[in-house]
Amino acid sequence: MKPTKNHFVFLTLTLVLINLTAFAQKNYVLDTKTNFSVLGTSTLHDWEMTSSSKTGSAILTITDSKVVDINAINIDLAVETIKSGKSSMDKIAYETLNITKVKNIKYVLKDATKVNETTWNLTGTYSIAGVSKDLRTQIKVTVLNGIVNIQGSNKITFDEFGMKPPTALLGTIKTGKELTIKFNLNYK
């Protein structure tokens, strides 16, 4: 069969669409307005530690200011950037997180499933205190002026990651067993 003008038009359109799809995927890095929090309880009071560490990347596909595919998310959070505002509490937290052997908390995306235009379910590996565990996280995603905002949280326990809930003042102050990891990530 001899190629016709229609075959060439079809082939050209197909190549253009393939190129547009390939170039829509883009690498993003964490922006300065990124926040991570760890929230917990104790017999004395509820507490929160925060970090504004900015080491991480994402490979996302965005069309018409909407995230249509999440191909990769990698986050590397230096333990020493997590602060409570109280040096004694920070010291106890760093010991619990085994900072002498493990300097970072890491997250690596394994799978992303779109729920609707702004909601995704992510499955990824959290590595905390030298223990890695796959967890599912539901996130909200928005795109504004080229900045991709991802917000979500996970409830974990100290036991899941091989940590013992810390105590203070000779055991009179005890930390609750559950923690909430909360994040507000801005990628540009």
Backbone bond lengths (Angstrom), bond angles and torsions (degrees), N, CA, C in turn:
res aa  C-N    CA-C-N  psi(-1)  N-CA   C-N-CA  omega(-1)  CA-C   N-CA-C  phi
1 M - - - 1.442 - - 1.529 108.19 -
2 K 1.281 116.45 133.56 1.460 123.07 -177.01 1.531 109.25 -87.13
3 P 1.367 117.42 131.61 1.467 118.99 179.14 1.528 111.01 -61.86
4 T 1.326 114.00 139.38 1.464 119.61 177.82 1.519 109.54 -110.55
5 K 1.308 114.55 176.65 1.467 120.77 178.91 1.536 110.22 -60.55
6 N 1.324 117.23 -37.05 1.472 121.39 179.95 1.533 111.63 -64.54
7 H 1.339 117.16 -36.46 1.460 120.63 177.95 1.529 110.45 -63.08
8 F 1.330 116.11 -42.34 1.472 119.86 179.92 1.522 111.40 -67.10
9 V 1.318 117.98 -38.94 1.470 121.60 177.77 1.524 109.45 -63.94
10 F 1.320 116.70 -45.64 1.472 120.76 179.03 1.530 111.05 -61.39
11 L 1.309 117.39 -45.87 1.453 122.11 179.59 1.524 110.92 -61.82
12 T 1.321 117.56 -43.23 1.470 121.76 178.93 1.521 110.95 -62.77
13 L 1.328 117.76 -45.92 1.466 121.19 178.74 1.528 111.13 -62.64
14 T 1.306 117.58 -40.67 1.465 121.35 178.39 1.523 110.82 -61.70
15 L 1.320 117.61 -45.38 1.469 120.98 178.83 1.519 111.92 -64.32
16 V 1.314 117.67 -39.06 1.470 120.99 177.56 1.521 110.05 -63.20
17 L 1.327 117.96 -45.50 1.471 121.20 179.74 1.527 111.37 -63.59
18 I 1.317 117.98 -40.47 1.469 121.04 177.81 1.522 109.89 -62.10
19 N 1.326 117.08 -44.20 1.469 120.84 179.42 1.518 111.89 -65.27
20 L 1.336 117.91 -40.60 1.461 120.39 178.26 1.523 110.88 -62.91
21 T 1.317 117.86 -41.34 1.457 121.92 178.50 1.518 110.74 -64.25
22 A 1.306 117.46 -44.03 1.466 121.11 -178.57 1.519 111.35 -65.09
23 F 1.333 118.03 -37.97 1.455 120.81 -177.12 1.519 112.83 -83.26
24 A 1.323 119.20 -12.14 1.451 121.27 178.51 1.530 111.04 -72.44
25 Q 1.317 117.21 -24.31 1.454 122.50 178.11 1.528 108.51 -76.31
26 K 1.338 117.08 129.71 1.457 119.63 -173.76 1.533 110.24 -138.75
27 N 1.319 115.28 147.87 1.458 121.58 176.89 1.531 108.92 -88.73
28 Y 1.323 117.28 130.01 1.457 123.50 179.97 1.523 108.97 -119.37
29 V 1.336 116.69 152.14 1.467 122.00 175.62 1.522 108.66 -122.73
30 L 1.332 115.72 156.42 1.460 120.29 -179.73 1.517 110.52 -64.38
31 D 1.310 115.72 139.36 1.455 124.54 -179.58 1.533 110.07 -93.66
32 T 1.309 116.30 171.32 1.467 121.48 -177.99 1.522 113.42 -67.35
33 K 1.309 119.02 -21.31 1.465 121.16 -178.64 1.524 111.76 -95.43
34 T 1.313 116.16 46.75 1.461 122.82 179.96 1.522 109.19 -108.15
35 N 1.330 116.58 137.62 1.461 120.28 -179.58 1.522 111.18 -136.19
36 F 1.330 114.46 138.84 1.453 122.93 172.94 1.527 106.86 -120.11
37 S 1.329 117.33 141.16 1.461 121.36 177.22 1.521 109.39 -135.01
38 V 1.321 115.43 147.83 1.458 122.24 170.10 1.516 105.21 -122.35
39 L 1.326 116.63 123.14 1.457 121.92 -178.26 1.521 109.65 -116.21
40 G 1.323 115.55 142.81 1.456 120.33 179.17 1.515 111.56 -154.90
41 T 1.304 114.49 -175.88 1.461 121.08 179.51 1.521 109.17 -127.40
42 S 1.310 114.38 163.17 1.470 120.33 172.18 1.517 107.42 -149.05
43 T 1.321 115.50 173.13 1.465 119.55 178.36 1.526 110.92 -68.98
44 L 1.333 117.73 -14.04 1.462 121.78 179.84 1.530 111.91 -95.74
45 H 1.341 117.16 -47.59 1.465 121.38 -177.83 1.528 110.41 -168.37
46 D 1.336 115.49 164.92 1.462 119.95 170.81 1.520 107.30 -73.49
47 W 1.312 117.05 152.04 1.452 120.19 -177.81 1.523 111.20 -140.06
48 E 1.336 114.81 161.56 1.459 121.55 178.42 1.521 108.95 -145.22
49 M 1.317 114.76 137.90 1.463 121.73 173.53 1.526 106.67 -121.57
50 T 1.332 117.47 140.07 1.456 120.65 -176.61 1.522 111.47 -127.79
51 S 1.310 114.29 157.89 1.462 121.94 175.32 1.515 108.21 -143.41
52 S 1.302 115.49 141.25 1.466 119.50 174.61 1.522 109.16 -115.04
53 S 1.331 116.05 30.56 1.459 121.10 177.41 1.530 109.59 -57.38
54 K 1.300 116.17 145.07 1.457 119.75 -174.00 1.519 112.75 -126.78
55 T 1.305 117.91 43.46 1.454 120.95 179.28 1.520 108.91 -109.57
56 G 1.320 115.18 107.74 1.453 119.25 179.52 1.507 110.86 174.42
57 S 1.321 114.81 160.70 1.460 120.06 -179.81 1.517 109.56 -144.61
58 A 1.315 114.39 164.15 1.463 121.05 177.15 1.516 108.02 -147.10
59 I 1.316 115.95 146.04 1.458 121.34 171.40 1.520 105.70 -112.90
60 L 1.334 115.21 113.87 1.455 122.07 -173.53 1.524 109.89 -127.60
61 T 1.320 115.25 152.56 1.454 120.99 171.69 1.520 106.83 -113.27
62 I 1.336 115.57 122.67 1.460 121.31 -177.34 1.524 108.63 -122.19
63 T 1.321 115.34 130.88 1.449 122.41 176.76 1.526 108.09 -132.09
64 D 1.327 116.64 128.40 1.469 121.95 179.56 1.526 112.11 51.93
65 S 1.330 117.25 46.29 1.471 124.32 178.93 1.522 113.67 60.16
66 K 1.319 116.35 28.85 1.465 121.62 176.43 1.523 108.89 -131.70
67 V 1.323 116.19 138.05 1.458 120.66 176.23 1.522 107.51 -76.83
68 V 1.336 115.67 119.96 1.463 120.44 -179.09 1.525 111.90 -107.83
69 D 1.345 116.90 -13.86 1.460 119.85 176.38 1.520 109.43 -156.86
70 I 1.312 115.76 138.61 1.461 122.53 174.69 1.522 106.05 -116.70
71 N 1.329 115.45 108.68 1.455 120.70 -175.07 1.523 113.08 -93.74
72 A 1.334 116.95 -31.36 1.466 119.92 -178.45 1.518 109.47 -159.47
73 I 1.321 115.32 144.96 1.463 123.17 168.58 1.522 106.02 -142.39
74 N 1.314 115.76 127.03 1.467 122.32 176.50 1.517 108.19 -131.73
75 I 1.316 116.18 128.87 1.459 121.06 179.18 1.521 108.11 -130.28
76 D 1.313 115.67 137.57 1.456 123.03 179.46 1.527 107.19 -131.15
77 L 1.322 116.60 106.59 1.457 122.60 -174.01 1.521 109.64 -110.13
78 A 1.324 116.56 113.61 1.464 120.38 178.07 1.523 109.35 -66.64
79 V 1.335 116.89 125.81 1.463 121.93 -177.69 1.530 110.96 -55.11
80 E 1.321 117.35 -40.32 1.469 120.70 -176.20 1.527 113.59 -67.13
81 T 1.353 118.31 -9.06 1.469 120.37 176.71 1.521 112.10 -86.00
82 I 1.327 117.54 -9.20 1.464 121.67 -179.33 1.526 107.59 -83.55
83 K 1.328 116.36 120.61 1.465 121.59 -174.19 1.524 111.29 -129.83
84 S 1.333 114.50 145.89 1.466 120.69 176.41 1.524 111.90 -107.40
85 G 1.318 116.32 -15.14 1.461 119.83 -173.18 1.520 111.35 94.94
86 K 1.333 116.41 -4.80 1.468 121.86 178.92 1.521 107.55 -128.87
87 S 1.323 116.93 115.72 1.466 120.41 -174.76 1.526 112.93 -61.63
88 S 1.341 118.19 -34.54 1.468 119.81 179.95 1.531 110.77 -66.96
89 M 1.324 117.08 -39.15 1.467 120.65 177.64 1.530 110.32 -68.19
90 D 1.345 116.43 -39.88 1.467 120.32 178.30 1.528 110.16 -60.09
91 K 1.325 116.70 -44.00 1.459 121.39 -178.77 1.534 111.00 -60.48
92 I 1.322 116.91 -44.40 1.465 121.33 178.60 1.531 110.45 -63.51
93 A 1.335 116.23 -41.87 1.471 120.48 179.56 1.528 110.54 -63.52
94 Y 1.321 117.74 -43.23 1.464 120.97 -179.42 1.529 111.30 -64.39
95 E 1.323 116.55 -38.41 1.470 119.57 176.22 1.535 110.20 -63.77
96 T 1.329 116.24 -42.70 1.472 121.03 179.43 1.525 110.62 -62.38
97 L 1.322 116.64 -37.92 1.465 122.10 -179.79 1.527 112.78 -81.78
98 N 1.343 116.93 2.80 1.462 122.85 175.56 1.535 112.38 60.05
99 I 1.349 115.50 46.14 1.461 121.31 -174.06 1.531 113.26 -61.51
100 T 1.330 118.66 -24.03 1.464 119.38 179.36 1.527 111.80 -66.51
101 K 1.341 116.62 -26.56 1.466 120.68 179.89 1.525 113.28 -109.80
102 V 1.332 117.11 -31.24 1.463 121.40 -175.38 1.527 107.95 -126.11
103 K 1.317 116.41 111.12 1.467 121.86 -173.80 1.525 113.69 -88.06
104 N 1.343 117.61 -16.76 1.466 120.15 -173.38 1.521 112.89 -133.31
105 I 1.319 114.10 151.89 1.456 123.21 167.52 1.521 104.91 -102.16
106 K 1.337 117.01 133.23 1.462 120.14 -174.90 1.521 111.15 -126.79
107 Y 1.325 114.04 152.70 1.463 121.42 173.33 1.522 107.46 -136.73
108 V 1.341 116.29 132.91 1.461 122.02 176.21 1.525 107.99 -132.78
109 L 1.316 116.06 122.65 1.466 121.75 179.16 1.520 110.75 -68.53
110 K 1.329 115.80 136.71 1.462 121.49 174.44 1.526 111.24 -108.54
111 D 1.353 116.86 -36.57 1.458 120.62 -175.51 1.527 109.69 -155.93
112 A 1.333 116.11 143.63 1.466 121.62 176.74 1.519 109.01 -131.85
113 T 1.337 116.13 129.90 1.452 121.81 179.72 1.524 108.69 -125.19
114 K 1.317 115.24 126.63 1.467 120.79 -178.37 1.528 109.76 -78.67
115 V 1.345 116.10 129.86 1.458 121.96 176.67 1.526 109.28 -94.53
116 N 1.338 116.14 -48.45 1.464 122.76 174.21 1.529 107.94 -154.32
117 E 1.322 118.53 -167.21 1.468 120.35 -173.83 1.522 114.01 -58.53
118 T 1.325 118.41 -29.91 1.467 120.49 -175.94 1.524 114.03 -120.18
119 T 1.315 118.66 -3.63 1.465 121.67 -175.70 1.524 110.22 -118.34
120 W 1.330 115.26 133.16 1.474 122.25 178.57 1.524 108.70 -132.70
121 N 1.321 116.42 150.62 1.459 122.40 168.94 1.523 107.63 -106.39
122 L 1.318 115.47 123.01 1.460 121.42 179.42 1.515 109.74 -109.33
123 T 1.307 116.30 141.97 1.456 121.72 168.35 1.516 105.48 -117.76
124 G 1.330 115.18 125.70 1.451 118.75 -177.98 1.504 111.21 -150.21
125 T 1.320 114.99 166.72 1.456 121.52 -179.69 1.519 109.68 -97.76
126 Y 1.326 115.48 118.41 1.456 122.27 171.57 1.523 107.16 -93.39
127 S 1.318 117.28 131.42 1.468 121.93 174.19 1.513 107.10 -117.43
128 I 1.331 115.63 111.20 1.465 122.68 -175.86 1.518 108.01 -131.91
129 A 1.322 116.54 129.31 1.473 122.94 177.64 1.528 112.27 55.16
130 G 1.327 117.03 31.10 1.458 121.12 177.46 1.514 115.25 86.30
131 V 1.338 117.59 3.58 1.465 121.50 179.25 1.527 108.13 -116.46
132 S 1.332 116.63 132.66 1.462 121.46 179.04 1.518 110.35 -108.32
133 K 1.330 114.70 138.27 1.457 120.32 -178.49 1.520 108.60 -147.65
134 D 1.332 116.15 137.04 1.459 121.16 176.00 1.523 109.24 -83.82
135 L 1.330 115.45 130.26 1.455 121.42 178.69 1.521 109.89 -133.29
136 R 1.317 115.25 152.40 1.461 121.64 176.13 1.524 108.01 -98.53
137 T 1.328 116.16 136.39 1.457 122.33 -178.79 1.518 109.23 -133.51
138 Q 1.316 116.80 130.51 1.465 119.52 173.58 1.526 107.58 -94.50
139 I 1.337 115.81 131.68 1.456 120.67 -176.98 1.527 110.60 -125.07
140 K 1.329 114.86 158.78 1.464 123.11 170.55 1.515 106.85 -110.39
141 V 1.324 117.36 134.18 1.461 122.57 -176.91 1.526 109.21 -125.90
142 T 1.338 115.81 130.87 1.457 121.00 173.29 1.521 108.78 -134.22
143 V 1.326 115.71 154.54 1.463 121.68 177.43 1.525 107.23 -126.03
144 L 1.336 116.18 125.41 1.459 121.32 179.36 1.520 108.82 -142.44
145 N 1.310 116.23 122.37 1.468 122.29 179.20 1.533 112.50 53.22
146 G 1.317 117.26 39.47 1.459 121.25 177.57 1.519 114.88 81.51
147 I 1.338 118.35 -3.83 1.466 122.70 177.17 1.527 108.16 -97.22
148 V 1.335 115.84 127.63 1.466 121.71 178.27 1.523 107.96 -99.09
149 N 1.331 116.37 119.13 1.459 121.88 179.31 1.522 109.25 -103.64
150 I 1.344 116.10 128.28 1.464 122.94 177.60 1.520 107.52 -123.24
151 Q 1.324 116.43 122.87 1.466 121.88 179.32 1.517 110.35 -125.27
152 G 1.333 115.04 142.21 1.453 119.27 177.47 1.513 110.81 -177.56
153 S 1.314 115.15 -177.50 1.464 120.23 178.19 1.523 109.55 -156.84
154 N 1.328 114.98 160.65 1.460 123.20 176.75 1.519 109.02 -137.14
155 K 1.304 115.70 138.35 1.462 120.67 171.55 1.523 107.20 -97.02
156 I 1.326 115.28 130.22 1.463 120.92 177.93 1.521 107.98 -134.58
157 T 1.325 115.77 172.50 1.457 120.42 172.49 1.531 108.59 -121.30
158 F 1.316 115.35 157.64 1.461 119.78 175.23 1.532 109.78 -58.39
159 D 1.337 116.68 -42.67 1.465 121.89 -177.36 1.522 113.03 -58.29
160 E 1.344 117.51 -38.78 1.465 121.00 -178.76 1.522 112.13 -56.04
161 F 1.318 116.36 -30.35 1.460 120.69 -176.97 1.533 112.21 -112.63
162 G 1.329 115.60 24.39 1.460 121.15 173.34 1.516 114.43 67.01
163 M 1.337 117.16 24.34 1.468 120.96 -179.77 1.526 109.53 -107.15
164 K 1.297 114.84 149.24 1.459 121.09 175.10 1.533 107.60 -97.24
165 P 1.352 117.78 130.32 1.465 118.64 178.34 1.533 110.26 -55.70
166 P 1.334 117.16 128.05 1.461 119.56 -176.55 1.525 113.62 -70.69
167 T 1.310 114.20 158.04 1.467 121.93 175.05 1.529 107.93 -129.72
168 A 1.326 115.46 165.66 1.469 120.84 177.48 1.525 108.92 -142.69
169 L 1.308 115.10 165.84 1.465 122.48 179.83 1.527 111.80 50.03
170 L 1.325 114.37 57.11 1.465 122.85 177.84 1.521 112.80 55.80
171 G 1.333 116.09 36.25 1.458 120.62 175.91 1.505 115.35 87.03
172 T 1.334 117.96 1.02 1.465 119.06 -179.94 1.530 112.19 -75.75
173 I 1.324 116.73 -25.08 1.468 120.94 174.52 1.523 106.92 -109.45
174 K 1.324 115.66 121.78 1.463 120.93 -177.86 1.523 109.82 -119.74
175 T 1.322 114.56 140.74 1.461 121.32 177.85 1.519 109.24 -86.29
176 G 1.349 115.66 141.54 1.463 120.16 174.56 1.520 110.39 -63.70
177 K 1.322 117.13 161.03 1.468 121.74 -175.31 1.525 113.12 -78.62
178 E 1.329 118.15 -20.60 1.456 121.44 -175.72 1.518 112.15 -101.73
179 L 1.319 115.28 147.41 1.458 123.61 176.32 1.521 108.67 -129.47
180 T 1.318 116.24 154.51 1.455 121.25 171.62 1.518 107.70 -120.68
181 I 1.328 115.86 123.84 1.457 121.62 173.55 1.527 105.95 -96.91
182 K 1.330 116.08 120.74 1.455 121.46 -176.53 1.525 108.12 -121.63
183 F 1.334 116.72 138.66 1.458 118.65 -178.94 1.524 111.42 -140.05
184 N 1.325 113.73 146.89 1.453 123.53 175.84 1.523 105.26 -134.87
185 L 1.329 116.36 94.65 1.459 122.91 -171.47 1.519 110.80 -102.15
186 N 1.319 116.36 134.96 1.461 121.44 174.40 1.514 108.35 -119.88
187 Y 1.326 115.06 120.09 1.465 121.30 179.23 1.519 109.40 -108.63
188 K 1.331 115.57 138.62 1.476 119.01 175.43 1.516 109.72 -130.36
